[in-house]
Amino acid sequence: MRRLLTIPISHYCEKARWALERAGLPYREERHVQGVHVFVARRAGGRETVPVLLAEEGVFNESEDILRYADRRLPETERLFPPGDSEVEELCRWLDEGLGPDGRRLMYRHMLGVRGQMLRFNNQGVPRWEGRLLAAIWPVATRLANRRLELDGTTQDEDAARVFAVFDRIAERLSDGRPRLCGERFTAADLTFACLASALVVPPEYGVPLPQPDELPEHIARDVRGFREHPAGAYALELFRTERRSPAAQT
């Protein structure tokens, strides 16, 4: 059985779950809290980040590597990375390097301020001792998270501006009537955008439950609604509704 090491709420980990499930590849998800994930990833032969996939064929350390691993098991007409299409790869990496970290900072900046909800959604399926540890050291954990993610006083406005700039670029690509980001078919670019936007639009179809706007404090819910109302945010929600297949994971 393949093993997928994750942080449950991580949007990069959602990329891996979605790709494996789309390819019909069974796996066992092993969920961990932030901090502990570093030691788990290293022990498994990865680096310091998750997702890490352990399979008979080897250890896959990055979400794009896991997408490509799953993709090789699909017929060519269903590939996330169509042969010879460099545009898909370029778009994925642009999103991974920009929208991914910017959206993550916005999400943590909001959720670190609502301890109860953060722990409830963050700790889904993790070992009990890890959940208790994170709750016990919450003040220290939040300080470390703020330092690691550089959540200073200007971060929120700057990150939000960059996110909306990406959303505008995505909406512009779709404005010519194409059904998907790179043309007619669903590709890794669509999957990557949907997953990395999920920290902002919190789709109900995500691989683990996420707090919906009516469960969130109003100032956070207002931001979520704003991202959902943008054409690119609406597109991300549509992709989750129409392309996210039933989970094959065994947790």
N, C-alpha and C positions, 0 to 999 in steps of 0.2 A: 504494500500500500504506500503510495506517495504521501509524504508529510509536508505540509505547508505551515511554516512558522510565521505568525502574524501578530500585529497589534490589531485588535478587532475593528476599531473605528478608522484605521489608516486607509486613506484613499489609494495609496500605492498598493496596499495589500488587496484592496477591492479589485484592482486591475488583474491581479493574479487569480483571484477566485473566479472572476467573470470569464477569463480566458480558459481556465481549466474546465469549468462547467460548460462553456460553449463547445469545447471539443469533446465533451462527454468523458472526461478522464476522472475517475474516482480519486479522492484524496482524503487524508485526515488532517483537519486543521488543528494546529496546536497554538492556542492564543496566549499572549503574555502582555503584561503591562509595560509601560515605558520604563526604561532603565534596565529592568530584568531582561528585556529583549536583546540587549547588547551581548550579555553573557551567553544567552541561549544561541544567538546567531553564531557567535565565535565558536562555541563548543560543537556546533553542527558542521563547521567547516566554512561558514560564511564570513562576512566582514562584521560590521557593527550595526547593520540596518536590516530590517525586514521589509518585504517578504523574502524568505529563503525557502526554496523548494528542494527537498531531498527525494531523489528518484533513483531508480535502478541505473539510469544513464549518467548520474552525477549530481553535483550540487549546483543549483542555479541561484545567483545572489541578487539579481536585479529584476524589477518588475518587467522590463522589456525582454530580458532573457527568458523569463517564464512565459511571456506571451509568445515568443518565437518557438519555445519548446512545445507548447500546446498547438501552435499553428502548424507544425510539421506533421501533425496527426490528422489534418483535415484535407479534403480534396482541394485541388487548386482553385476551384470556383468559389470556395468558402474561405480562402485564406485571408487573415487579417493584414498580412503583408504580401500583397500581390507581387509576383515575381517581376523584377525590373522597375518597380514603382518607387523611386527614391523620395517622391513628395510625401508619401505616408510616413516614412522614417523621419524625415526632416520635421514634419509637423509634430510628431510624437515627442521628439527630443526638445523642440521649442516649448511645448506644453509642460513636459517634465521639469524643465529647468526654470520656468517662469510661473505659470499658473499653480503648479504643484506646491512649491514652498510658500508662495504668496497666500494662497487659499488656506493652507495649513496654519499660517500665523494668524490669520483672521479668525479661524475657528477656535484656536487655543486661546486667543485673547478674550473671546467671548466666554468660552466654556470654563476657563479656569476661575472665573468669577462666580460660578454657580456650582459649588462643590458637590452637592447631593446629586444633581443631574449628571454631572461629568462622571462621577464614580459609577453611577448606575449604568450608564451606557458604555463607558469606557471599559468596564470590567466584565463584560458579558463573556462567559465561558472560560475565563482565565482560572488558573489554580487558586483555590480559596486563600491560601497563604499569601499569594501575590496581591490579591485584592485587599486583604487586611493590612499588609505592609504599606501599600500606597495610601490607604486611608489614614494610617497611623503617622506617616511622615508627610502628610499633605502640605504643610507650610514649607518644608524644605523642598519638596518636589516642585511646588509652584515657583519657588525662587530659582531653582535649577532650570526649569522650563523657560522662564522669562529670560534667563541669561543665555541659554542655548539657542533660543529662537530670536533673541535680540528684540524683545517686545518692549521697546522704549516708548516714550510718549507720542512719538510721531509715526510709529509703525502702522497704526490702524488706517489713517488717512492715506498714507503712501501706498500701502498694500491694496486698499480698496480701489485707488485710482489705477493701479497696474492691472488689477483683476478686470475692471470695467473696460480697460483698453484691450485686453485679450478678448473679452466678450464681444466688443465691437468688431474686432478682426474676424471672429468666428461668424458673427451675424452677416458681415460683409461678404464672406465666402458663400454663404447660403442665399444671398439676396438675388442671385441669378436664377433661382428656382431649382438648383440641383438638390436631390434628396439627401445626399450625404456629403461630408466635408471634401472628399476627393472624387466626387462624381456620383455614379449610380449605386455603388455597393458599399456596404458597411465594412469599415476597415479598422485597423488599430488606431488610426487617428480619431475616429468617432468614439471608440471604447475609451481611449486615453482621456479625451476631453470630458466625456460624461463622468468618469471616475474622479478626475481631478476637480471638476466643478461640484462634485457631490458634497464637499465640505461646506459649500455655500448655499446649495439648493436642497439639501437633505432629502433625497428621493425616498419614498416609502418602500421601493423595491430593492434597496441596498442590501448587501449580503448579511448585515446585522441590523436590527432596528436602530433607527436614529430618531432623536426627538423632533417632533413635528412642530410647526409654528404655534399651534394652540397649546403646546406644552411648555413653551419657552417664555422667559420674561419678555415684555413687550419691546424693549429696545433691541433685543436679538431677533425676535420674530419680525420686526419691521425690516431689518437688514435682509433676512432670508426672503421675505416677500419681494423686496426690491430686486434681488438677484433672480428670483423665479420669474418676475415679470419682464425681464430683459429677454429679447428674442433668443439669445444664446442660452440663457438659463432655461427657457422653455424647451429649447432643443435638447438640452441635457436630460431634462425630465422625460421627454418623449422617448429618448433612446433607452432609458431604464424601463419604461413601460413596454416598449415594443421589441427590444433586442435582448433584454436580460432573461436568460433561460433559467429553468427550475434548478435549484441547487443540487449538485451531485456529492457535496461534501458529507463526510461522516465526522461529526464533532463529538 
